[in-house]
Amino acid sequence: MKKDCFSQNFVDAQKYRECASCYLYEECTRTVYLGGAQKAGVVGQGIGYALALAGLATAFSIWGSLPRGAAWLAFVALIYALAVFRAGRESKEANRDERDLLLREADAKPEAAAVHAAHH
């Protein structure tokens, strides 16, 4: 069952009702949402790169008439592209770390439930 739940791409209404009573509900749902957040991050990173590319294109198109301004615009666009890359990488690593933690917590839950049941 765990493999089934954690492989969901989104939490649909039917699956959500079915999973609400599951002891892995929090970990599973959070993992699915983190997968969605990762996809949204990739889209956001793509938009950031497009804006940096637009800045570079604008800089090169005005180079002849405003060489100093164009140089600064190109510099800022490159710095922005590097910032987008770094933010995307850090976000991806944080997302992966949180998903790994949730999976470890889910793996530990059945053991904790078995220990609890054995003591009572």
KEZA-248561 format. One record per residue (C-alpha): residue in three letters; x, y, z. Coordinates in Angstrom, 2 decimals. Layout:
<rs>
- resn; px; py; pz
- ALA; X; Y; Z
...
</rs>
This chain:
<rs>
- resn; px; py; pz
- MET; 0.00; 0.00; 0.00
- LYS; 2.79; 2.46; 0.85
- LYS; 4.30; 2.18; -2.60
- ASP; 0.88; 2.87; -4.13
- CYS; 0.23; 5.99; -2.08
- PHE; 3.66; 7.55; -2.41
- SER; 3.65; 7.14; -6.18
- GLN; 0.57; 9.35; -6.65
- ASN; 1.03; 12.37; -8.89
- PHE; -1.73; 14.34; -7.19
- VAL; -4.20; 13.86; -4.37
- ASP; -7.56; 13.43; -6.05
- ALA; -10.85; 13.57; -4.13
- GLN; -11.54; 9.82; -4.24
- LYS; -8.03; 8.82; -3.15
- TYR; -8.05; 11.57; -0.53
- ARG; -11.17; 10.13; 1.19
- GLU; -9.65; 6.67; 1.02
- CYS; -6.33; 7.81; 2.49
- ALA; -7.70; 10.09; 5.23
- SER; -7.79; 7.26; 7.77
- CYS; -4.37; 5.86; 6.83
- TYR; -1.58; 6.04; 9.39
- LEU; 0.75; 7.33; 6.63
- TYR; -1.65; 10.10; 5.59
- GLU; 0.54; 13.07; 6.56
- GLU; 3.74; 11.70; 5.02
- CYS; 2.04; 10.54; 1.85
- THR; 0.05; 13.71; 1.23
- ARG; 3.04; 15.93; 1.94
- THR; 5.19; 13.86; -0.45
- VAL; 2.61; 14.24; -3.22
- TYR; 2.40; 18.00; -2.63
- LEU; 6.20; 18.30; -2.69
- GLY; 6.19; 16.56; -6.08
- GLY; 3.78; 19.21; -7.34
- ALA; 5.91; 21.97; -5.84
- GLN; 8.94; 20.60; -7.64
- LYS; 7.10; 20.77; -10.97
- ALA; 6.00; 24.35; -10.22
- GLY; 9.61; 25.19; -9.37
- VAL; 10.78; 23.94; -12.75
- VAL; 8.18; 26.13; -14.47
- GLY; 9.25; 29.13; -12.39
- GLN; 12.88; 28.48; -13.19
- GLY; 12.03; 28.33; -16.90
- ILE; 10.30; 31.70; -16.65
- GLY; 13.34; 33.12; -14.88
- TYR; 15.66; 31.88; -17.62
- ALA; 13.33; 33.36; -20.26
- LEU; 13.48; 36.74; -18.54
- ALA; 17.28; 36.58; -18.36
- LEU; 17.42; 35.67; -22.04
- ALA; 15.09; 38.58; -22.85
- GLY; 17.42; 40.90; -20.92
- LEU; 20.43; 39.62; -22.85
- ALA; 18.61; 39.96; -26.17
- THR; 17.62; 43.52; -25.31
- ALA; 21.18; 44.33; -24.28
- PHE; 22.58; 43.07; -27.57
- SER; 19.93; 44.87; -29.58
- ILE; 20.76; 48.26; -28.00
- TRP; 24.54; 47.75; -27.87
- GLY; 25.21; 50.13; -30.77
- SER; 23.26; 53.07; -29.38
- LEU; 23.83; 52.59; -25.62
- PRO; 27.01; 50.56; -25.14
- ARG; 27.44; 51.27; -21.42
- GLY; 23.78; 50.72; -20.58
- ALA; 23.72; 47.57; -22.70
- ALA; 26.81; 46.23; -20.93
- TRP; 25.19; 46.81; -17.54
- LEU; 21.95; 45.21; -18.70
- ALA; 23.86; 42.16; -19.98
- PHE; 25.76; 41.95; -16.67
- VAL; 22.55; 42.15; -14.63
- ALA; 20.84; 39.57; -16.87
- LEU; 23.75; 37.14; -16.39
- ILE; 23.74; 37.66; -12.62
- TYR; 19.98; 37.11; -12.61
- ALA; 20.37; 33.88; -14.60
- LEU; 22.95; 32.65; -12.08
- ALA; 20.60; 33.54; -9.22
- VAL; 17.75; 31.63; -10.88
- PHE; 20.04; 28.62; -11.32
- ARG; 21.20; 28.71; -7.70
- ALA; 17.69; 29.18; -6.30
- GLY; 16.40; 26.30; -8.44
- ARG; 19.20; 24.01; -7.31
- GLU; 18.72; 24.88; -3.63
- SER; 14.96; 24.43; -3.89
- LYS; 15.36; 21.07; -5.59
- GLU; 17.80; 19.87; -2.92
- ALA; 15.55; 21.04; -0.07
- ASN; 12.55; 19.36; -1.70
- ARG; 14.48; 16.11; -2.15
- ASP; 15.73; 16.20; 1.45
- GLU; 12.22; 16.77; 2.80
- ARG; 10.80; 13.96; 0.65
- ASP; 13.56; 11.61; 1.88
- LEU; 12.78; 12.57; 5.48
- LEU; 9.08; 11.90; 4.96
- LEU; 9.84; 8.48; 3.47
- ARG; 12.10; 7.62; 6.42
- GLU; 9.37; 8.73; 8.83
- ALA; 6.85; 6.59; 6.97
- ASP; 9.20; 3.61; 7.12
- ALA; 9.58; 4.09; 10.88
- LYS; 5.84; 4.31; 11.58
- PRO; 4.93; 0.62; 11.12
- GLU; 7.77; -0.32; 13.47
- ALA; 6.55; 2.19; 16.05
- ALA; 2.97; 0.91; 15.68
- ALA; 4.14; -2.69; 16.16
- VAL; 6.17; -1.76; 19.25
- HIS; 3.20; 0.16; 20.67
- ALA; 0.82; -2.76; 20.03
- ALA; 3.23; -5.24; 21.63
- HIS; 3.37; -3.21; 24.84
- HIS; -0.44; -3.04; 25.18
</rs>
